[in-house]
Amino acid sequence: MQTFLTISLAFFMGYVGLMVGAAKGEYLDLSALGGIFSDKGSKRDYKILDTSVIIDGRIADVSETGFLGGTLIIPHFILAELQQVADSADSSKRQRGRRGLDMLQRLRNNSKLDVQIVETDFPAIKEVDLKLIELAKQLDAVIVTNDFNLNKVSQLRGVSVLNINELANALKPVVLPGEAMRVFVLKEGKEYNQGVAYLDDGTMVVVDNARRLIGKTADISVTSVLQTTAGKMIFGRLWDEKSANGDENNSESNLSVHDSRSLGFRKATRELRQSTIIEEVDR
C-alpha cells in the first residue's frame, strides 16, 4: 500500500510540475543551470567597422548614445591601413589617419562598448574591402561603413551593411512646403538668379531670386523638398516676395521653385487671355 501511494504521489507531482512548466515556462531561465540547458549556439551580434567609418568619427557618437549594440569588431588589417594613412607624407591624409586612430581610442575607452580587435587575415586577398566581406561572412557579421561602393558590393555578396550616411539622412528634420526658414546664402546657384545655402546638417537649400543676397542672411519660404540618393534638397523663395505677391502666390504655392518657366508661361498666358477678352468687349 505504501508503495502504491509513493508511485501515485510521484505521478501527481510530475503532473503538477508539467502544468506549471507549460503555464510559466517563459519565466524560467534554464541556461543559468549550465550543462545541457546552456545556450551555446546563440548567435552573437558582431559589427565590423571599416576604415572610412572610423575616420568619419560619427560612429563614436552613435555608439555612445546606445543605439549601436553588439560587439564592435576592428580587424587587424584595418588598423594597419589606418596606421599607413597616419604615416602618409600627405598632410591631409596624415591628419585623417590620426583622426581615425583617435576615434578608435575613444571607442575603446568607452566602458559600455564591447570592442574587440581580431587578428584574422586573408593573405590571398589583397583588397581591404574584399577582406572585410570575407570576414563578415566568416563571423556572420554586419559591416558598418559610409563607403558607397563597399555598401553595394557587400549587398551583392549577401553581406548586411549599416550605412552611417543613410542613418544621417533618415535623422534629418522634416521640412514641409510653406514653412519659414532663415538661411545664409553662400554662393550662386546653377539656374539664373538663384542663391544656394546649407543647413547645419549639410542639406542644400536653393533659393530663387537670391543671387543679390550672397554673403547675407535671408528669410525664405519653403516651396518644395526633393529627396535624392545623395540626400535631401530644399527649394524656396524669399519671404518678402511671398508677402508682396499675396494671394497670387498662395494659389501657386504648390509649384516648386525649379518650375519657374512653367510659372512664367502661365502668367503670360493668363495676361494674353485677359487682353483678348478686353478687345472683344471693346468691339
N, C-alpha and C positions, 0 to 999 in steps of 0.2 A: 504493500500500500504506500509506503514511504517513497519507494522508487517511482511509482506512478505519479505521485504529487510533484516530485522533483522534475520529472520529464515534462509534465503539464505546465509547471511554473516556468521552465526554460522556454517552452514554445510560446507561452503567453508574453513573457518579457521580450522575446525576439520579435513577436508581432508588434508589440508596443514600440520597440525601437525602430522597426521598419516604418511604421506610420509617422513617427516623429521625424525620422530622416527624410521621408518623402515630403512632409509639410514644411520643414525648416532647413532643408539641405543647402539653400543658397546662403545661409548664415554661418555654415561650418567651413572653416579653413583647415582642411586636412593636410595641406602642404607644410604646415607648421610641425607636423609629426615626423616629417622626413621620410626616408625609405621609399616605398612604392608610391607614397602619396605626394612626393615632391614633384614639382612641375619642371622637370629637366628639359623638356622640349619646348619651353616657352620661347617665343620669338623676341629677340632683342631689337630695340628701336635705335638703329645706327643712322647717323647723318654724316656724310663725308664732305668736308669743306675743300673747295678748290682755291687756287691762288687768287683769282680775281675777287672772290667774295671776301677773302681775308684782307686784301689790300683796301677794298672799298670801305670796310670798317663798320658798316651798318649792322652786320651780323652780331657784333658785340652788344649793340643797343637792344636788338631784338631778343637776344638770349637773356639779357639782364631783366627784361620785363616778364620772363617766364612763359612766353608764347612758344618758344622753341624747346621742346622736351627731348628726352632720349640722350644717347651718348654721342658726343661730337668727336668724330674721327679725323685726326690730322695725319695723313700718310707721310712717311719719311721723305719720299721723293718730292712732295710739296714743300717741305721745309728746305730741302736742297735747292729747289727753284727760287724760293724766297731769298735765301742767302746769296744766290748767284745774282739776283736782281739788286740786292742791297749792296753788293760789292762792284756794281757796274761803274764804268768810267763816266757814263752819262749821269749828270747831277739829278735830272728829273726821275730817271729810273732808280737811282740810288735812294732818293727820298721816298719813292713809292715802296721799295723793298723794306726800308727801315720802318715805314708806317705799318706794313704788314706784320713785321716781327713784333712791333709794339702791340698790335691788336691781338696777336696770339698770346702774348704775355698777359694782356688784360683778361682774355678768356680763361687762362689757366689760373689766374688769381681769384677768380670768382668761385667761391666755395659751393655755390648752389649748382654749378655746372659739372657734368661728368665729361672731362676732356681726356682723350687717350691718343697717344702717338703710336702708330703701328709701323713696324719695320718691313711689312710685306712689300715686295717689289716684283716687277716683271721685267727681267733683263732683256727678254726677247722683243719687248715693245719699247720703241724709242719715244713716241709722243706721250706727253704727260696726260693729255685728255683721255687717250685710249687706256692708259694705266688706271685712271680714275674709274672708267667704265668697268674694266675687268675687276677691280677691287670691289666696286659696288655689287657686281653680280656674285662675287665670292661671298660677301658678307650679307647679301640680300638687303642692301642699304639704299638710302636716298642720297643723291648728290645735291648739295646746296651751292648755287652759283648765281652769277649775274652775266655770264658769258652766253650770248645768244646762240653761237654756233655749237657750243658744248651742250646747251639745252636741247637743240634739235637732234644732234647725233645720239645723245643719250636716250631720247624718246624713241628714235628709230631702232635702237638696240634693246628696247624693252626695260630700260632703267628709269625709275621715277626721279623727278627733278623738282626741287623747290627753288624758284627764281626770285631773288630779292627785288629785282626791278618790278616784276609783276605784283608782288606784295605792296610795294610803294605806290604803284598806280591804283591799286584797289583801295588804299587808305586815303587817297586824296579827297578833299572835301567836295561834296556835290554842289555844283553851281547850276542854277536854273535861269532860263531866259527871263529878263525883266529885273533881275537883281542888280543892286548898285554895288560898285566896286571902285576902290581907289588904287591906282597903279602908277608906277614910274615908267614913263615912255623912254625906252633905252635907245632904240635905233629905228631906222626906216624899214617899212615892210616891202614885200615884193610887188604888190599892186600899187597903183597911183595913189599918193597922198595917205598911205597907211602908216601907222606907227606900231611898233612892237614893244611889249612889256613882258615881264616874267613875274610870276608869283614866287613866294618863298620856297615852295616845293619844286620849282623849276618849270611849272606849267606855262606854256607860251600864251600870251594874250595879244590878239591882233585888233587894233582899234582903227576904225575908219576916220578919215579926215584928221589924223593926229600927228601928221608929219611936222607941223609947226610947233608941236609941244615936246619935241625930242629934248631930253635932259630935264624935263619938268614932270611934276605930279599932276595927274588928271583924274577926275571923277567920271566913270563911264557906266553905261547900262549894258548888261549882257544881252546879246541878241540870239546867240546860238552856241552850242557846245559840240565839238566834233571829237569823237573817240577814234584814235588810230592805234596801230600796233605799237608805235613808239610812245604812246601816251595820249594825253588829252590836250586839245587846243580850244581856246575860248575866243569867240568873236564878239565884238561890242562896238558901240559908238559913244561919242562924248555925251555926257549927261546934259550939258547945256543945249545941244542940238535936239535932244529928245524933248526937253521942256519947251523949246521955241516952236517946234513943229506941232505940238499939241495933239489934237485928235487925229490928224492925218497919220502921224507916226504910230499912234495907238492901234489904228486899224491895220497897220502893216508891220506890227511888232513881231510877227511870226517869221518874217523874212530874215534870212541870215545876211551877215554883212558881205559875204562873198557873192551875193545875188544883186549887187548894186546895178549891174547892167539891166537886168530884168526890171528893177525898180524904176530906173530912168525911162525905160521903154514904156512902162505902164503909165507913168506920169505924162509922157509926151502924147501917148495915145488918148488919154483922157482929155488933155487940153485941145487936141485936134478935134475930138468928138464934140466938145463944148463949142468951139468956134464954128463948126459946121452947123450946129443947131441954131446958133445966133444968126448966121447968114440966112438960113431958111426962114426964120421968123421975120427978118427984115424984108424979105421978098413978099 
